[in-house]
Amino acid sequence: MKKFLSIFATMFVGMGLIFSLYGCEPSAEKQCGMPPPNMQKNENSKQTKSFLDLAKERYSVRSYSNKPIEEEKLIKILESARVAPTAMNKQPQFIYVLKSEEALKKAQQVTKSTFGAPIILLVCYDDDRVGKPDFEPGYNFGEMDASIACCHMMFEAWELGIGSVWVRGFNSDNVAKVFNLPKNMKPVCMLPIGYPADDSKPSKLHTTKRELKDTYKEL
Ligand SMILES: Cc1cc2nc3c(=O)[nH]c(=O)nc-3n(C[C@H](O)[C@H](O)[C@H](O)COP(=O)(O)O)c2cc1C
């Protein structure tokens, strides 16, 4: 019995030593009680959310509250655009943060879709940087790269409790002129962002989606 107890005690101390040396591995999630990052709580609803839940929940916000966006949240949103994939990793995306009264007024001159948002992100691509494949002369990846970056920002914002609406209701030449953009900066879209107003709700279009079966085909 004595021998059995001493073996048990040695094993117990040994395991404690291993845990203290290596800490808590992701695979030991159950022991640690730490959910994986994609299952962590979302600030919008304080519920555990998968990406698909987040994607379904997001809607175009067209009514904003006066609550200003915290600087650290804005930086996170911009960071999500920085890490977006880009063709040939050329990273041509460039974002103008329209925040001043003057810049927001200019935005109103070029599009109807500003919705009183406290910040509008004007997403461009840099034509001097963009990937231009030799297999298709005249084509470049700019619109695609900028759109992916914008998509990242839309979902990062939503995860932080901040609403947005994708806007392309403008003439690119007008935008370039009003904001005096350098010739190489090509406007792709705008993303008004802000905390949704209390009365904000999804438009009818949000729920008017085609059936899944009609949107893909196995070949
Ligand atoms: C490329 C693109 C351009 C858009 N342009 C505008 C726009 O100029 N103004 C606007 O209010 N919404 C615009 N939208 C938002 C769409 O109307 C909206 O995403 C769609 O109706 C589905 O609604 P939901 O985003 O609430 O799901 C645009 C969306 C995309 C993807």
The ligand as a MOL file (V3000), in Angstrom:
LIG
                    3D

  0  0  0     0  0            999 V3000
M  V30 BEGIN CTAB
M  V30 COUNTS 31 33 0 0 0
M  V30 BEGIN ATOM
M  V30 1 C -20.7780 46.9450 -54.5210 0
M  V30 2 C -21.8660 47.4820 -53.6180 0
M  V30 3 C -22.3290 48.7690 -53.8100 0
M  V30 4 C -23.2930 49.3010 -52.9430 0
M  V30 5 N -23.6590 50.6170 -53.0560 0
M  V30 6 C -24.5580 51.1370 -52.1940 0
M  V30 7 C -24.8710 52.5300 -52.2370 0
M  V30 8 O -24.3070 53.3040 -53.0240 0
M  V30 9 N -25.7800 52.9890 -51.3420 0
M  V30 10 C -26.3960 52.1690 -50.4220 0
M  V30 11 O -27.2140 52.6540 -49.6420 0
M  V30 12 N -26.1010 50.8480 -50.3460 0
M  V30 13 C -25.1990 50.3180 -51.2020 0
M  V30 14 N -24.8600 48.9900 -51.1100 0
M  V30 15 C -25.4900 48.1400 -50.0840 0
M  V30 16 C -26.4910 47.1400 -50.7010 0
M  V30 17 O -27.6400 47.8190 -51.1070 0
M  V30 18 C -26.8170 46.0610 -49.6500 0
M  V30 19 O -25.6440 45.3720 -49.2830 0
M  V30 20 C -27.8430 45.0460 -50.1540 0
M  V30 21 O -29.0620 45.6710 -50.4130 0
M  V30 22 C -28.0860 43.9250 -49.1410 0
M  V30 23 O -28.4550 44.4470 -47.8810 0
M  V30 24 P -27.6160 44.1150 -46.5730 0
M  V30 25 O -26.2220 44.6450 -46.7800 0
M  V30 26 O -28.3470 44.8370 -45.4750 0
M  V30 27 O -27.6230 42.6330 -46.4030 0
M  V30 28 C -23.8730 48.4790 -51.9410 0
M  V30 29 C -23.3810 47.1690 -51.7570 0
M  V30 30 C -22.3880 46.6850 -52.5700 0
M  V30 31 C -21.8400 45.3050 -52.3200 0
M  V30 END ATOM
M  V30 BEGIN BOND
M  V30 1 1 1 2
M  V30 2 1 2 3
M  V30 3 2 2 30
M  V30 4 2 3 4
M  V30 5 1 4 5
M  V30 6 1 4 28
M  V30 7 2 5 6
M  V30 8 1 6 7
M  V30 9 1 6 13
M  V30 10 2 7 8
M  V30 11 1 7 9
M  V30 12 1 9 10
M  V30 13 2 10 11
M  V30 14 1 10 12
M  V30 15 2 12 13
M  V30 16 1 13 14
M  V30 17 1 14 15
M  V30 18 1 14 28
M  V30 19 1 15 16
M  V30 20 1 16 17
M  V30 21 1 16 18
M  V30 22 1 18 19
M  V30 23 1 18 20
M  V30 24 1 20 21
M  V30 25 1 20 22
M  V30 26 1 22 23
M  V30 27 1 23 24
M  V30 28 2 24 25
M  V30 29 1 24 26
M  V30 30 1 24 27
M  V30 31 2 28 29
M  V30 32 1 29 30
M  V30 33 1 30 31
M  V30 END BOND
M  V30 END CTAB
M  END
